[in-house]
Amino acid sequence: MLPYHDALARLLAAARPVGKERVSVDQSAGRVLAEDLVARAPMPAFDHSSMDGYAVRAADFEGAGPFEVPVVGESSAGGERPALAPKTACRIFTGARLPEGADAVIMQENVERRGDVIVMREAPRAGAWIRLRGSDLAEGAAAITRGTRMTPGHAALAAALDRPFVLVAQRPVVTILCSGDELRSPGEPGNPGSIAESNGVFVAAAARQIGAIARVGAYVPDDLDVARAAVVEALRGSDLVVTIGGVSVGDRDVMRPAFEAAGVTLDFWRVAIKPGKPIAVGRAGDTHVLGLPGNPASASLTWLLFGAPLVRALQGDPAPLPRRERVVVVGAYERTPGREEFVRARIEPGAGPTRARILPNQASGAVTSFAEAEVLVVVPASQGRVEEGSELDAIRIDAF
């Protein structure tokens, strides 16, 4: 069995971005940027007021106030830039261009207006309530770098850079095949031994959250010929084919031989992790193939550990792996050393070091544990019992 980090390195070494496309800036959030966005002009493009008030020349006022100043002209957002005569004030509104000659703005709350005259109690300070040209970004400055996963804030910044469209990575197409005679759709009738399929729901939802186009195929029975045909069909038009179930060594585990019959070259099979040891990884041409185990916790975990980083890498994400952090373990955990284990836990509220409480049900067949879990506590392969209060690495599930 391969250690987890070796297996992941081999998987990601073969990952290449699937392509690029231009999208409207208002559709760019969640997509991975495929170009550097550079400020083509200073931002803001001109000096302007950050408040409603009056624009003045600070040097016109010396000594102690109050000062009476005539109001001459007005500058409004989007309007023309007026000139400021010496020892006068110009009415100005938020976002309006600073009048020529002005170098300060007095907030309207700090003056008394008497017809065409204002009274100021204190001398203005040069630069007050002014946003200077280029104070956000200088012309030629890098605003958003390639490989950034765009947030709504990034989309707004791109729009402010006057970019109606941005170049992003194409969304990888992920086809999911769920294997097993026992499967049925949730809510559908079935025999007493049938199971409502849930693994495909997890994988599809998780894949969509990180930018993939996920499609779930028809359930695949435990029949080699049918499984081979399903894999062949799934490979068409997919960047990644994920199968769930049927990759172990049981008499009815048909997915691994179906891969080989469909022309998939397996890179490795079985990884030294718990849960989720029987995972198959391969390729058919440019299409990646992941064969995940069928137990719910194993399927969910192996998708997070292998599928999620792969989908990120297929989008050109320069940091496809989630960040790890140290946590203090709440609750002891008995285990047999030999495989690196990812233990499901919840974050305990409170100040101080992050505390993670181990969930009581760590069975690979448990569906409830990933619904409750917030973090995976990483137990090294060589370690046996995990003591309460010990410190270990952990990965927040939402970081995937």
C-alpha positions in Angstrom: 0.0 0.0 0.0 1.2 3.5 -0.8 1.4 6.1 2.0 -1.2 8.9 1.5 1.3 11.6 0.6 3.0 9.5 -2.0 -0.3 8.5 -3.5 -1.5 12.1 -3.6 1.7 13.3 -5.1 1.4 10.8 -7.9 -2.2 11.7 -8.6 -1.5 15.5 -8.7 1.6 15.1 -10.8 -0.6 14.0 -13.7 -3.1 16.8 -13.3 -3.2 19.5 -15.9 -5.7 22.4 -16.2 -8.6 21.3 -18.5 -8.8 24.6 -20.4 -9.7 28.3 -20.3 -12.8 30.4 -21.2 -13.9 33.9 -20.8 -16.9 34.6 -18.6 -18.8 37.7 -17.6 -17.3 39.3 -14.5 -20.6 38.9 -12.7 -20.4 35.1 -13.3 -16.8 34.8 -12.2 -17.2 34.2 -8.4 -16.1 30.6 -7.6 -14.0 30.3 -10.7 -10.2 30.1 -10.9 -8.6 33.1 -12.6 -6.5 32.1 -15.6 -4.8 35.4 -16.2 -3.2 38.2 -14.1 -5.5 41.3 -13.8 -3.4 44.5 -13.9 -4.6 48.0 -13.3 -4.6 49.7 -16.7 -5.2 53.1 -15.0 -4.8 54.4 -11.4 -7.6 53.5 -9.0 -9.2 55.8 -8.2 -8.7 57.5 -11.5 -8.9 61.0 -9.9 -8.8 62.8 -6.6 -12.3 62.8 -5.1 -14.2 63.5 -2.0 -15.1 60.7 0.5 -17.8 62.8 2.2 -20.5 65.3 1.4 -19.2 68.7 2.4 -17.3 71.6 1.0 -14.0 71.6 -0.8 -11.5 74.3 0.2 -7.8 75.3 0.0 -6.3 74.7 3.4 -3.7 77.4 3.0 -6.4 80.1 2.8 -7.1 79.6 6.5 -4.7 80.6 9.3 -5.1 81.3 12.9 -8.1 80.6 15.1 -11.6 80.4 13.7 -14.4 80.8 13.1 -14.0 81.5 9.4 -16.7 82.8 7.0 -16.4 81.6 3.4 -18.6 82.2 0.4 -19.8 79.1 -1.4 -19.1 79.2 -5.1 -20.0 76.4 -7.5 -20.7 72.7 -6.9 -19.0 69.4 -7.8 -21.2 66.3 -8.0 -20.3 62.6 -8.7 -20.0 62.1 -12.5 -20.1 65.9 -13.2 -17.5 68.3 -14.5 -14.6 69.4 -12.4 -14.9 73.0 -11.4 -12.1 75.4 -10.5 -11.8 76.8 -6.9 -11.3 80.5 -6.5 -9.0 81.5 -3.6 -10.7 82.0 -0.2 -14.0 80.3 -1.4 -15.6 76.9 -0.8 -17.2 74.6 -3.4 -20.1 72.4 -2.5 -19.0 68.8 -3.1 -20.6 65.4 -2.8 -19.3 61.9 -2.1 -17.4 60.5 -5.1 -17.2 63.9 -6.9 -14.0 65.1 -8.4 -12.0 67.5 -6.3 -12.1 71.1 -7.7 -8.9 72.4 -9.3 -6.9 74.1 -6.5 -8.7 72.4 -3.6 -6.8 70.2 -1.2 -9.2 69.6 1.7 -12.9 68.7 2.3 -14.9 69.9 5.3 -17.7 67.6 6.3 -21.1 69.3 6.0 -21.8 68.3 9.7 -18.8 70.5 10.7 -20.1 73.8 9.2 -23.0 76.1 9.5 -24.6 77.1 6.3 -26.0 80.7 6.1 -27.4 81.2 2.6 -24.4 81.4 0.3 -21.9 81.4 3.1 -20.6 78.7 5.4 -19.1 79.2 8.9 -16.2 77.0 10.0 -15.1 76.8 13.6 -11.6 75.4 12.8 -9.1 75.6 10.0 -9.2 72.6 7.7 -6.4 70.1 7.5 -4.8 69.5 4.0 -5.8 66.1 2.6 -8.8 65.7 4.9 -11.6 63.5 3.5 -9.9 63.1 0.1 -9.3 59.8 -1.7 -6.2 60.5 -3.8 -5.7 59.3 -7.4 -4.0 55.8 -7.3 -4.4 55.4 -3.6 -6.1 51.9 -4.1 -3.9 50.7 -7.0 -1.2 52.4 -9.0 -1.3 52.1 -12.8 0.4 48.8 -13.8 -0.1 47.2 -10.3 -1.2 43.6 -10.1 -4.7 43.6 -8.8 -5.6 39.8 -8.9 -3.1 37.1 -9.7 -3.6 34.0 -11.9 -4.7 31.0 -9.9 -6.9 33.0 -7.5 -10.3 31.5 -6.8 -12.5 34.4 -7.4 -14.7 35.6 -4.5 -17.5 38.2 -4.8 -15.0 40.8 -3.7 -12.6 39.8 -6.5 -15.4 40.0 -9.0 -16.2 43.5 -7.8 -12.6 44.5 -8.1 -12.4 43.1 -11.6 -15.4 45.2 -12.5 -13.8 48.3 -10.9 -10.8 47.6 -13.2 -13.2 48.1 -16.1 -13.1 44.4 -17.1 -16.5 43.1 -18.4 -15.1 39.6 -18.9 -12.3 37.6 -17.3 -10.4 34.5 -18.4 -11.0 31.6 -16.0 -10.3 27.9 -16.0 -13.0 25.7 -17.5 -15.1 23.8 -15.0 -14.0 20.1 -15.0 -16.7 17.6 -15.9 -17.0 14.9 -13.3 -19.1 11.8 -14.0 -20.1 9.7 -11.0 -21.0 6.0 -11.3 -22.5 4.4 -8.2 -22.0 0.6 -8.2 -24.1 -2.1 -6.4 -27.2 -4.3 -7.0 -28.6 -3.0 -3.7 -28.8 0.7 -4.7 -32.0 2.6 -5.4 -32.8 6.3 -5.6 -34.0 8.0 -2.4 -37.8 7.8 -2.1 -38.1 5.0 -4.7 -39.6 1.6 -3.7 -37.2 -1.3 -3.4 -36.8 -4.8 -1.9 -36.0 -5.2 1.8 -32.3 -5.5 1.1 -32.1 -2.3 -1.0 -30.3 0.9 0.1 -31.1 4.5 -0.7 -28.0 5.7 -2.5 -26.2 8.6 -0.7 -22.6 8.5 -1.7 -23.2 10.0 -5.2 -25.1 12.8 -3.6 -22.1 13.6 -1.3 -19.6 13.5 -4.1 -21.7 15.5 -6.6 -22.5 18.2 -4.1 -18.9 18.4 -2.9 -17.6 18.5 -6.5 -19.9 21.3 -7.4 -18.8 23.4 -4.4 -15.3 23.5 -5.8 -16.3 24.4 -9.3 -16.9 21.2 -11.1 -19.8 20.2 -13.4 -21.0 17.0 -11.7 -23.3 14.5 -13.3 -24.5 11.3 -11.7 -25.0 8.3 -14.1 -27.3 5.4 -13.8 -26.6 2.9 -11.0 -24.2 0.1 -12.1 -25.2 -3.4 -11.1 -22.6 -6.0 -10.0 -22.1 -7.2 -13.6 -18.7 -6.9 -15.3 -20.0 -6.4 -18.8 -22.5 -3.7 -17.7 -19.9 -2.0 -15.6 -17.4 -2.0 -18.5 -20.0 -0.4 -20.8 -20.9 2.2 -18.1 -17.2 3.2 -17.7 -16.7 3.4 -21.4 -19.7 5.7 -21.7 -18.7 7.8 -18.7 -15.2 8.4 -20.1 -16.7 10.2 -23.1 -16.8 14.0 -22.4 -15.5 13.7 -18.8 -12.3 15.1 -17.3 -12.8 12.8 -14.2 -14.8 9.6 -13.8 -15.5 8.7 -10.2 -16.9 5.3 -9.4 -18.2 4.4 -5.9 -18.1 0.8 -4.7 -16.9 -2.4 -6.2 -13.1 -1.7 -6.0 -12.2 -4.1 -3.3 -11.4 -7.9 -3.6 -14.9 -9.4 -3.1 -16.4 -11.8 -5.6 -18.9 -9.1 -6.6 -16.4 -6.2 -6.8 -16.4 -5.6 -10.6 -15.2 -2.1 -11.0 -11.4 -2.7 -11.1 -11.7 -5.3 -13.8 -14.2 -3.1 -15.6 -11.6 -0.3 -15.6 -9.1 -2.5 -17.3 -11.6 -3.8 -19.8 -12.6 -0.2 -20.6 -9.0 0.8 -21.4 -8.2 2.5 -18.1 -4.5 2.2 -17.0 -4.4 1.9 -13.2 -1.6 3.9 -11.6 -2.1 2.4 -8.1 -4.7 0.6 -6.0 -4.9 0.7 -2.2 -3.5 3.4 0.0 -2.4 3.1 3.6 -5.2 5.2 5.1 -8.2 4.6 7.3 -11.0 4.5 6.4 -10.8 4.1 2.6 -7.9 1.8 1.9 -9.3 0.3 -1.4 -9.1 3.2 -3.7 -8.1 2.8 -7.4 -6.5 5.6 -9.4 -5.8 5.6 -13.1 -6.3 7.3 -16.4 -7.7 6.7 -19.9 -6.1 9.2 -22.2 -6.6 12.7 -20.6 -9.4 11.5 -18.4 -8.7 10.7 -14.8 -10.4 7.8 -13.0 -11.0 7.5 -9.3 -12.5 4.3 -7.9 -13.7 5.0 -4.4 -14.8 2.4 -1.8 -18.5 2.0 -1.3 -18.8 2.4 2.5 -20.3 5.9 3.1 -17.6 7.3 5.4 -14.8 5.8 3.2 -16.3 7.2 0.0 -16.7 10.6 1.5 -13.2 10.7 3.0 -11.5 9.4 -0.2 -13.3 12.0 -2.2 -12.1 14.8 0.1 -8.5 13.5 0.2 -8.1 12.7 -3.5 -11.0 13.9 -5.5 -11.2 17.5 -4.2 -7.5 18.3 -4.6 -7.6 16.8 -8.1 -10.6 18.9 -9.2 -8.8 22.0 -7.8 -5.6 21.1 -9.8 -7.7 20.5 -13.0 -8.7 24.2 -12.6 -5.1 25.4 -12.3 -5.4 26.1 -8.6 -1.8 26.6 -7.4 -2.7 25.4 -3.9 -5.0 22.4 -4.3 -4.4 21.0 -0.8 -6.2 22.2 2.3 -4.4 23.9 5.1 -3.6 21.9 8.2 -3.8 23.2 11.8 -2.9 21.9 15.2 -5.8 21.0 17.5 -6.2 19.7 21.0 -8.0 16.4 21.0 -11.1 16.1 23.3 -11.8 12.5 24.1 -9.5 9.5 23.8 -9.4 7.2 20.8 -8.3 3.6 20.7 -6.8 2.4 17.5 -4.3 -0.1 15.9 -1.3 1.5 14.3 -0.3 0.8 10.7 -2.3 3.2 8.6 -2.7 7.0 8.7 -6.2 7.6 10.0 -8.5 10.6 9.5 -10.7 10.7 12.5 -14.0 12.7 12.3 -14.5 15.3 14.9 -16.4 18.5 15.8 -14.8 21.8 16.9 -15.5 22.7 20.5 -16.4 26.4 21.0 -14.3 28.5 23.3 -11.2 30.7 23.5 -7.7 29.5 23.4 -6.3 26.6 21.3 -8.7 24.9 18.8 -10.2 21.9 20.5 -11.6 19.0 18.4 -14.0 16.4 20.0 -13.8 13.0 18.4 -17.2 11.7 17.3 -18.2 8.4 18.8 -19.1 6.6 15.6 -16.0 6.2 13.4 -17.3 3.2 11.5 -16.6 3.3 7.7 -20.3 2.5 7.0 -21.6 5.5 9.1 -23.5 8.1 7.1 -24.1 10.3 10.2 -20.5 11.0 10.9 -19.8 13.2 7.9 -23.1 15.1 8.5 -21.9 16.0 12.0 -18.1 16.3 11.4 -16.4 19.7 11.0 -12.8 18.5 11.0 -10.6 15.5 10.3 -8.0 14.8 13.0 -4.9 13.2 11.4 -3.4 10.3 13.4 0.0 9.3 12.1 0.4 5.7 10.9 2.8 4.8 13.7 0.6 6.1 16.5 -1.6 3.8 18.6 -4.0 5.2 21.2 -4.8 8.9 21.0 -4.9 10.4 24.5 -7.3 13.2 25.6 -5.5 16.5 25.5 -2.9 15.4 22.9 -2.1 17.7 20.0 -2.5 16.5 16.4 -2.8 18.0 12.9 -6.3 18.5 11.6 -8.0 19.6 8.4 -11.3 21.5 8.4 -13.8 19.8 6.1 -14.9 23.1 4.6 -11.2 23.7 3.6 -11.5 21.0 1.0 
